[in-house]
Amino acid sequence: MLQRQSTLSLVMIAMFAALTAVGAFIKIPLPVVPFTLQIVFVFLAGCLLGARNGFLSQFVYIAIGLAGLPVFTQGGGITYVLQPTFGYLIGFALAAFVVGTIIDRREAPTKKHFIVANIVGLLIIYAVAVPYLYMALNLWLNMKSSWSHVFLVGFVNSIVADFCLAIASALLAERLYKVFRSARAIKFVQVEKENVQ
């Protein structure tokens, strides 16, 4: 039973890593930072997989991209860490973990909890991504940019749409949560039995 759960966890981690990759190619070109649907799958990963597996799904996505597969919006490879948008990817992993942590702490999370968790996750993404964008442009890409310009292209241009996606993702997660919670519960029951023995 435990092996079955481990396999299920791996499948779900891989699935959300793949979905995040797909989301990278559903995009609207914008200056410097394109708008994508990746963030939807980041929120869903945190809400539905929990803190650990949600984080791992994004870690796997980032690792695959850095290994060379073109799963990012502008390709892949280890040098992608120099891209100005790499901070968003770091934010994705952290956000999935925090969103999952908030939901995991609730026995029966409600719509309000999913919305709050996603908004917190959204703020974390931007808190990492915008400073990273500024540093990338000014320090190693030699594209001198003011904080106001970086704030415009890295935050203002996409925050409204991302906020709407955070709410929509929360509503979807609420509907899917029981199904994923039931699948994850197999592991918890098995672990408790082993502890008793």
PASEBA-1860 file (N, C-alpha, C; in nm, 3 decimals):
! residues 197
1> MLQRQSTL> 0.084/-0.121/0.000/0.000/0.000/0.000/0.087/0.126/0.000 ~ 0.194/0.124/0.083/0.282/0.239/0.090/0.355/0.261/-0.042 ~ 0.395/0.147/-0.106/0.462/0.157/-0.235/0.367/0.217/-0.339 ~ 0.240/0.177/-0.331/0.141/0.232/-0.423/0.128/0.382/-0.406 ~ 0.128/0.428/-0.278/0.117/0.571/-0.251/0.240/0.645/-0.302 ~ 0.358/0.586/-0.281/0.480/0.650/-0.329/0.477/0.666/-0.480 ~ 0.429/0.564/-0.548/0.416/0.571/-0.693/0.317/0.679/-0.733 ~ 0.205/0.685/-0.661/0.103/0.786/-0.689/0.158/0.927/-0.668
9> SLVMIAMF> 0.236/0.944/-0.562/0.296/1.075/-0.535/0.391/1.115/-0.647 ~ 0.471/1.021/-0.693/0.564/1.049/-0.801/0.491/1.086/-0.930 ~ 0.381/1.016/-0.954/0.302/1.045/-1.074/0.245/1.186/-1.068 ~ 0.192/1.223/-0.951/0.132/1.356/-0.937/0.237/1.466/-0.945 ~ 0.355/1.441/-0.886/0.464/1.538/-0.895/0.505/1.558/-1.040 ~ 0.521/1.446/-1.112/0.559/1.452/-1.253/0.451/1.521/-1.336 ~ 0.325/1.492/-1.303/0.214/1.550/-1.378/0.212/1.702/-1.366 ~ 0.230/1.753/-1.244/0.226/1.897/-1.227/0.352/1.965/-1.279
17> AALTAVGA> 0.463/1.894/-1.278/0.584/1.947/-1.342/0.559/1.963/-1.492 ~ 0.495/1.861/-1.551/0.464/1.865/-1.695/0.362/1.975/-1.726 ~ 0.263/1.990/-1.640/0.161/2.093/-1.662/0.223/2.233/-1.654 ~ 0.315/2.251/-1.561/0.383/2.381/-1.552/0.462/2.409/-1.679 ~ 0.524/2.305/-1.733/0.597/2.319/-1.859/0.502/2.357/-1.972 ~ 0.387/2.294/-1.977/0.286/2.327/-2.079/0.241/2.471/-2.064 ~ 0.220/2.512/-1.939/0.177/2.649/-1.912/0.274/2.754/-1.960 ~ 0.404/2.716/-1.970/0.506/2.810/-2.016/0.485/2.849/-2.163
25> FIKIPLPV> 0.419/2.761/-2.237/0.400/2.786/-2.381/0.262/2.842/-2.414 ~ 0.180/2.860/-2.311/0.053/2.930/-2.328/0.077/3.071/-2.276 ~ 0.119/3.159/-2.365/0.167/3.288/-2.318/0.125/3.402/-2.409 ~ 0.132/3.521/-2.349/0.110/3.646/-2.422/0.240/3.723/-2.416 ~ 0.305/3.747/-2.529/0.433/3.818/-2.527/0.419/3.960/-2.472 ~ 0.502/3.991/-2.373/0.508/4.125/-2.316/0.655/4.164/-2.306 ~ 0.686/4.292/-2.296/0.826/4.334/-2.283/0.894/4.271/-2.161 ~ 1.007/4.206/-2.183/1.092/4.146/-2.080/1.030/4.022/-2.017
33> VPFTLQIV> 0.909/4.036/-1.961/0.845/3.926/-1.889/0.715/3.887/-1.959 ~ 0.712/3.773/-2.029/0.587/3.731/-2.095/0.485/3.683/-1.992 ~ 0.358/3.697/-2.026/0.252/3.648/-1.938/0.220/3.504/-1.977 ~ 0.224/3.413/-1.879/0.197/3.271/-1.906/0.092/3.218/-1.808 ~ 0.050/3.093/-1.833/-0.045/3.027/-1.744/0.023/2.934/-1.644 ~ 0.155/2.941/-1.635/0.228/2.855/-1.541/0.178/2.870/-1.398 ~ 0.146/2.991/-1.363/0.111/3.021/-1.225/-0.013/2.943/-1.178 ~ -0.102/2.912/-1.273/-0.221/2.832/-1.239/-0.179/2.697/-1.183
41> FVFLAGCL> -0.084/2.632/-1.248/-0.042/2.498/-1.207/0.045/2.502/-1.082 ~ 0.110/2.616/-1.059/0.184/2.635/-0.934/0.087/2.637/-0.817 ~ -0.019/2.714/-0.830/-0.120/2.723/-0.725/-0.188/2.588/-0.702 ~ -0.224/2.522/-0.811/-0.291/2.393/-0.798/-0.199/2.289/-0.736 ~ -0.071/2.294/-0.770/0.024/2.199/-0.711/0.030/2.217/-0.560 ~ 0.040/2.341/-0.514/0.044/2.366/-0.371/-0.085/2.325/-0.301 ~ -0.197/2.362/-0.359/-0.327/2.333/-0.298/-0.359/2.184/-0.294 ~ -0.326/2.113/-0.401/-0.371/1.975/-0.417/-0.268/1.871/-0.376
49> LGARNGFL> -0.140/1.902/-0.388/-0.036/1.805/-0.355/0.020/1.823/-0.216 ~ -0.001/1.940/-0.158/0.056/1.968/-0.027/0.191/2.037/-0.041 ~ 0.246/2.078/0.073/0.369/2.158/0.072/0.486/2.083/0.009 ~ 0.511/1.961/0.055/0.628/1.887/0.009/0.619/1.852/-0.139 ~ 0.511/1.786/-0.178/0.500/1.742/-0.317/0.475/1.858/-0.412 ~ 0.407/1.961/-0.364/0.388/2.079/-0.447/0.521/2.144/-0.479 ~ 0.606/2.156/-0.376/0.740/2.210/-0.396/0.821/2.121/-0.491 ~ 0.814/1.990/-0.469/0.891/1.897/-0.552/0.849/1.903/-0.698
57> SQFVYIAI> 0.720/1.924/-0.724/0.675/1.933/-0.863/0.741/2.050/-0.935 ~ 0.756/2.160/-0.865/0.820/2.277/-0.925/0.972/2.262/-0.929 ~ 1.028/2.195/-0.829/1.171/2.168/-0.828/1.208/2.078/-0.947 ~ 1.126/1.976/-0.972/1.150/1.886/-1.085/1.142/1.964/-1.216 ~ 1.043/2.050/-1.227/1.028/2.132/-1.348/1.153/2.217/-1.372 ~ 1.199/2.284/-1.267/1.318/2.369/-1.279/1.441/2.286/-1.312 ~ 1.456/2.171/-1.245/1.573/2.086/-1.266/1.578/2.034/-1.410 ~ 1.463/1.994/-1.462/1.458/1.944/-1.600/1.498/2.054/-1.698
65> GLAGLPVF> 1.448/2.174/-1.672/1.482/2.286/-1.760/1.630/2.321/-1.754 ~ 1.686/2.323/-1.633/1.828/2.356/-1.619/1.917/2.245/-1.677 ~ 1.862/2.123/-1.681/1.938/2.012/-1.739/1.948/2.022/-1.891 ~ 1.864/2.110/-1.950/1.876/2.132/-2.093/1.749/2.116/-2.175 ~ 1.645/2.056/-2.117/1.521/2.043/-2.193/1.455/2.180/-2.206 ~ 1.403/2.214/-2.324/1.346/2.348/-2.347/1.204/2.363/-2.291 ~ 1.192/2.355/-2.159/1.060/2.361/-2.095/1.027/2.499/-2.040 ~ 1.125/2.591/-2.044/1.101/2.727/-1.999/1.047/2.810/-2.115
73> TQGGGITY> 1.002/2.930/-2.086/0.943/3.014/-2.191/1.042/3.049/-2.300 ~ 1.172/3.050/-2.265/1.274/3.084/-2.363/1.382/2.977/-2.374 ~ 1.340/2.851/-2.363/1.434/2.741/-2.381/1.469/2.670/-2.253 ~ 1.598/2.641/-2.234/1.643/2.569/-2.116/1.794/2.572/-2.108 ~ 1.849/2.498/-2.013/1.994/2.495/-1.995/2.036/2.567/-1.868 ~ 2.154/2.532/-1.818/2.201/2.587/-1.691/2.218/2.739/-1.695 ~ 2.246/2.793/-1.813/2.264/2.938/-1.823/2.133/3.014/-1.808 ~ 2.023/2.940/-1.798/1.893/3.007/-1.782/1.885/3.082/-1.650
81> VLQPTFGY> 1.973/3.048/-1.556/1.974/3.120/-1.427/2.009/3.267/-1.449 ~ 2.068/3.299/-1.563/2.103/3.437/-1.594/1.987/3.513/-1.660 ~ 1.884/3.440/-1.698/1.768/3.507/-1.759/1.698/3.594/-1.655 ~ 1.649/3.710/-1.694/1.582/3.798/-1.596/1.456/3.739/-1.536 ~ 1.397/3.640/-1.604/1.272/3.582/-1.553/1.295/3.460/-1.464 ~ 1.420/3.422/-1.441/1.445/3.302/-1.361/1.395/3.318/-1.217 ~ 1.389/3.441/-1.169/1.337/3.465/-1.035/1.193/3.419/-1.018 ~ 1.117/3.424/-1.127/0.979/3.376/-1.120/0.976/3.225/-1.094
89> LIGFALAA> 1.070/3.153/-1.154/1.075/3.008/-1.135/1.110/2.973/-0.991 ~ 1.205/3.047/-0.934/1.236/3.028/-0.792/1.112/3.056/-0.707 ~ 1.043/3.165/-0.743/0.921/3.201/-0.671/0.814/3.095/-0.683 ~ 0.806/3.028/-0.798/0.707/2.921/-0.816/0.726/2.810/-0.713 ~ 0.850/2.767/-0.695/0.877/2.658/-0.601/0.845/2.700/-0.457 ~ 0.886/2.820/-0.421/0.859/2.869/-0.286/0.710/2.888/-0.264 ~ 0.641/2.941/-0.364/0.497/2.965/-0.352/0.422/2.834/-0.337 ~ 0.458/2.733/-0.415/0.391/2.603/-0.405/0.406/2.547/-0.264
97> FVVGTIID> 0.525/2.564/-0.206/0.549/2.514/-0.071/0.463/2.589/0.031 ~ 0.462/2.721/0.021/0.387/2.802/0.118/0.236/2.781/0.104 ~ 0.188/2.777/-0.019/0.045/2.752/-0.042/0.008/2.617/0.017 ~ 0.090/2.516/-0.010/0.063/2.383/0.045/0.066/2.381/0.196 ~ 0.158/2.454/0.255/0.167/2.461/0.401/0.041/2.521/0.462 ~ -0.007/2.628/0.401/-0.128/2.693/0.452/-0.248/2.598/0.445 ~ -0.261/2.529/0.334/-0.375/2.437/0.317/-0.360/2.315/0.406 ~ -0.238/2.263/0.418/-0.215/2.143/0.500/-0.250/2.166/0.647
105> RREAPTKK> -0.243/2.289/0.691/-0.270/2.318/0.832/-0.419/2.323/0.864 ~ -0.500/2.313/0.761/-0.644/2.316/0.780/-0.702/2.176/0.763 ~ -0.780/2.133/0.859/-0.842/2.001/0.851/-0.942/1.994/0.736 ~ -1.019/2.100/0.723/-1.118/2.107/0.615/-1.113/2.247/0.555 ~ -1.017/2.273/0.468/-1.003/2.408/0.410/-1.125/2.450/0.331 ~ -1.159/2.576/0.343/-1.274/2.631/0.272/-1.227/2.718/0.156 ~ -1.322/2.771/0.084/-1.292/2.858/-0.029/-1.202/2.974/0.015 ~ -1.231/3.029/0.130/-1.153/3.142/0.182/-1.006/3.103/0.202
113> HFIVANIV> -0.981/2.983/0.253/-0.844/2.938/0.278/-0.767/2.922/0.147 ~ -0.832/2.868/0.046/-0.766/2.850/-0.083/-0.732/2.987/-0.146 ~ -0.824/3.080/-0.135/-0.801/3.213/-0.192/-0.687/3.283/-0.120 ~ -0.691/3.281/0.014/-0.585/3.345/0.093/-0.450/3.281/0.063 ~ -0.446/3.147/0.058/-0.321/3.077/0.031/-0.263/3.117/-0.104 ~ -0.348/3.124/-0.205/-0.300/3.159/-0.338/-0.251/3.305/-0.347 ~ -0.320/3.393/-0.278/-0.277/3.533/-0.278/-0.143/3.548/-0.208 ~ -0.125/3.477/-0.098/0.005/3.478/-0.029/0.112/3.423/-0.123
121> GLLIIYAV> 0.079/3.312/-0.191/0.174/3.254/-0.287/0.209/3.351/-0.398 ~ 0.110/3.425/-0.446/0.132/3.523/-0.552/0.228/3.632/-0.504 ~ 0.209/3.680/-0.383/0.296/3.783/-0.328/0.439/3.732/-0.314 ~ 0.454/3.605/-0.276/0.587/3.547/-0.263/0.658/3.541/-0.398 ~ 0.584/3.502/-0.502/0.642/3.495/-0.636/0.699/3.630/-0.676 ~ 0.619/3.735/-0.660/0.664/3.868/-0.700/0.773/3.921/-0.608 ~ 0.769/3.884/-0.480/0.871/3.930/-0.386/1.009/3.876/-0.424 ~ 1.012/3.758/-0.486/1.138/3.701/-0.532/1.170/3.748/-0.674
129> AVPYLYMA> 1.070/3.748/-0.760/1.091/3.772/-0.903/1.133/3.915/-0.937 ~ 1.069/4.013/-0.875/1.098/4.152/-0.911/1.241/4.194/-0.874 ~ 1.288/4.167/-0.752/1.429/4.199/-0.722/1.527/4.122/-0.811 ~ 1.495/3.995/-0.841/1.581/3.915/-0.929/1.586/3.978/-1.068 ~ 1.471/4.023/-1.116/1.464/4.089/-1.246/1.551/4.214/-1.248 ~ 1.544/4.290/-1.142/1.625/4.412/-1.133/1.774/4.379/-1.135 ~ 1.813/4.281/-1.055/1.954/4.244/-1.049/2.003/4.190/-1.184 ~ 1.921/4.105/-1.248/1.961/4.046/-1.376/1.983/4.154/-1.481
137> LNLWLNMK> 1.892/4.247/-1.489/1.901/4.352/-1.590/2.020/4.444/-1.565 ~ 2.043/4.477/-1.441/2.145/4.577/-1.410/2.284/4.521/-1.384 ~ 2.293/4.401/-1.328/2.423/4.349/-1.287/2.493/4.265/-1.393 ~ 2.420/4.167/-1.453/2.492/4.080/-1.547/2.444/4.090/-1.691 ~ 2.332/4.155/-1.717/2.290/4.174/-1.855/2.324/4.314/-1.906 ~ 2.371/4.399/-1.814/2.412/4.536/-1.848/2.302/4.612/-1.923 ~ 2.177/4.591/-1.879/2.064/4.665/-1.935/2.012/4.757/-1.825 ~ 2.077/4.870/-1.809/2.046/4.959/-1.698/1.898/4.994/-1.693
145> SSWSHVFL> 1.836/4.957/-1.580/1.691/4.978/-1.564/1.664/5.031/-1.424 ~ 1.574/5.125/-1.417/1.536/5.182/-1.287/1.439/5.088/-1.217 ~ 1.425/5.109/-1.087/1.329/5.028/-1.012/1.188/5.051/-1.065 ~ 1.156/5.173/-1.106/1.022/5.202/-1.156/0.994/5.124/-1.285 ~ 1.095/5.114/-1.372/1.078/5.039/-1.496/1.062/4.890/-1.467 ~ 1.145/4.839/-1.378/1.138/4.697/-1.342/1.004/4.667/-1.276 ~ 0.958/4.756/-1.190/0.829/4.738/-1.124/0.716/4.735/-1.226 ~ 0.729/4.817/-1.328/0.626/4.822/-1.433/0.622/4.692/-1.512
153> VGFVNSIV> 0.737/4.649/-1.564/0.739/4.531/-1.651/0.730/4.400/-1.572 ~ 0.775/4.402/-1.448/0.777/4.279/-1.370/0.660/4.259/-1.278 ~ 0.585/4.367/-1.252/0.474/4.357/-1.158/0.344/4.414/-1.215 ~ 0.346/4.540/-1.250/0.224/4.609/-1.291/0.161/4.545/-1.414 ~ 0.245/4.506/-1.511/0.193/4.453/-1.637/0.113/4.323/-1.622 ~ 0.139/4.248/-1.515/0.076/4.117/-1.504/0.004/4.089/-1.373 ~ 0.012/4.178/-1.275/-0.044/4.147/-1.144/-0.196/4.131/-1.146 ~ -0.264/4.211/-1.225/-0.411/4.200/-1.229/-0.453/4.065/-1.285
161> ADFCLAIA> -0.393/4.025/-1.396/-0.427/3.896/-1.456/-0.387/3.782/-1.363 ~ -0.271/3.791/-1.300/-0.227/3.686/-1.208/-0.316/3.678/-1.085 ~ -0.363/3.791/-1.039/-0.455/3.792/-0.924/-0.584/3.719/-0.961 ~ -0.634/3.746/-1.081/-0.755/3.677/-1.127/-0.732/3.527/-1.139 ~ -0.614/3.490/-1.189/-0.580/3.348/-1.200/-0.566/3.283/-1.062 ~ -0.518/3.359/-0.965/-0.506/3.307/-0.829/-0.644/3.275/-0.772 ~ -0.739/3.363/-0.796/-0.876/3.340/-0.748/-0.939/3.222/-0.821 ~ -0.925/3.220/-0.954/-0.982/3.110/-1.034/-0.921/2.976/-0.994
169> SALLAERL> -0.791/2.975/-0.971/-0.722/2.852/-0.929/-0.771/2.806/-0.793 ~ -0.798/2.900/-0.704/-0.848/2.867/-0.571/-0.985/2.801/-0.580 ~ -1.071/2.855/-0.665/-1.206/2.798/-0.681/-1.199/2.659/-0.742 ~ -1.108/2.640/-0.837/-1.091/2.508/-0.898/-1.032/2.409/-0.797 ~ -0.934/2.455/-0.720/-0.871/2.369/-0.621/-0.972/2.322/-0.516 ~ -1.062/2.411/-0.478/-1.163/2.373/-0.380/-1.246/2.256/-0.429 ~ -1.276/2.255/-0.557/-1.358/2.147/-0.615/-1.280/2.016/-0.628 ~ -1.150/2.027/-0.653/-1.068/1.908/-0.675/-1.005/1.855/-0.547
177> YKVFRSAR> -1.008/1.932/-0.442/-0.931/1.901/-0.322/-0.967/1.765/-0.261 ~ -1.094/1.735/-0.251/-1.135/1.610/-0.186/-1.082/1.488/-0.259 ~ -1.079/1.495/-0.390/-1.027/1.382/-0.469/-0.880/1.360/-0.440 ~ -0.803/1.468/-0.442/-0.660/1.457/-0.417/-0.632/1.425/-0.271 ~ -0.713/1.477/-0.182/-0.694/1.450/-0.038/-0.717/1.302/-0.010 ~ -0.815/1.242/-0.075/-0.842/1.099/-0.057/-0.724/1.015/-0.104 ~ -0.666/1.053/-0.216/-0.550/0.979/-0.269/-0.432/0.990/-0.174 ~ -0.409/1.110/-0.121/-0.297/1.132/-0.030/-0.319/1.064/0.105
185> AIKFVQVE> -0.446/1.045/0.144/-0.478/0.988/0.275/-0.431/0.844/0.287 ~ -0.416/0.774/0.176/-0.370/0.635/0.180/-0.238/0.626/0.253 ~ -0.149/0.718/0.222/-0.016/0.717/0.283/-0.024/0.743/0.433 ~ -0.107/0.840/0.470/-0.117/0.875/0.611/-0.167/0.757/0.694 ~ -0.266/0.686/0.642/-0.322/0.571/0.714/-0.217/0.463/0.728 ~ -0.143/0.437/0.620/-0.041/0.333/0.623/0.070/0.367/0.720 ~ 0.113/0.493/0.722/0.219/0.536/0.812/0.176/0.521/0.957 ~ 0.051/0.555/0.987/0.000/0.543/1.123/0.000/0.398/1.167
193> KENVQ> -0.036/0.305/1.076/-0.036/0.163/1.110/0.104/0.115/1.140 ~ 0.201/0.162/1.062/0.339/0.120/1.085/0.392/0.173/1.218 ~ 0.350/0.294/1.255/0.394/0.352/1.382/0.338/0.276/1.500 ~ 0.214/0.227/1.486/0.151/0.150/1.594/0.223/0.018/1.613 ~ 0.263/-0.044/1.500/0.332/-0.172/1.507/0.472/-0.154/1.568
END
